[in-house]
Amino acid sequence: MSRTKILLTALALSATTVLAQQPAFKRTMLHQADLSIAGHEVVMARADFPKGTSTGKHTHPGEESSYVAAGAMSIVIEGVAKTYKAGESFLVPAGKVHDAINVDAGESTVIANYIVEKGKPVTTPVK
């Protein structure tokens, strides 16, 4: 194996190790129930974000109404960012591409309520 191949292999393995060690946000489902609106349900979840983590760009098949329970979050909806602190709430319209980024010095927690079409995935990643 040439030195170049060995170096490239070592760099790839190092990058994989670093990426595997980065913390990720954790979503915990709290409640899910049918609504009186035909074909819709409400899903409530708690999202815990270690320092510097984010959800990544994604969409929902319905509205998201969320409350920042701890820390501070930057919510970026279709390229427009706004920061929300503990005690504040925000709304993400259905189908809008957005990202939630912990901008606090420590962990942040969000309680999210999704009013979505039943049978569809609550979250769809966007590249």
URNORQUI-V879595 format. One record per run of one state. SS is the DSSP state (alpha for helix, beta for strand, coil for the rest). FROM is the first residue (numbers start at 1). TO is the last residue. If there is no record, write none. Layout:
ss;from;to
SS;FROM;TO
SS;FROM;TO
This chain:
ss;from;to
coil;1;2
alpha;3;21
coil;22;25
beta;26;34
coil;35;39
beta;40;49
coil;50;53
beta;54;54
coil;55;57
beta;58;59
coil;60;61
beta;62;70
coil;71;71
beta;72;77
coil;78;79
beta;80;85
coil;86;88
beta;89;92
coil;93;97
beta;98;102
coil;103;107
beta;108;117
coil;118;123
beta;124;125
coil;126;127
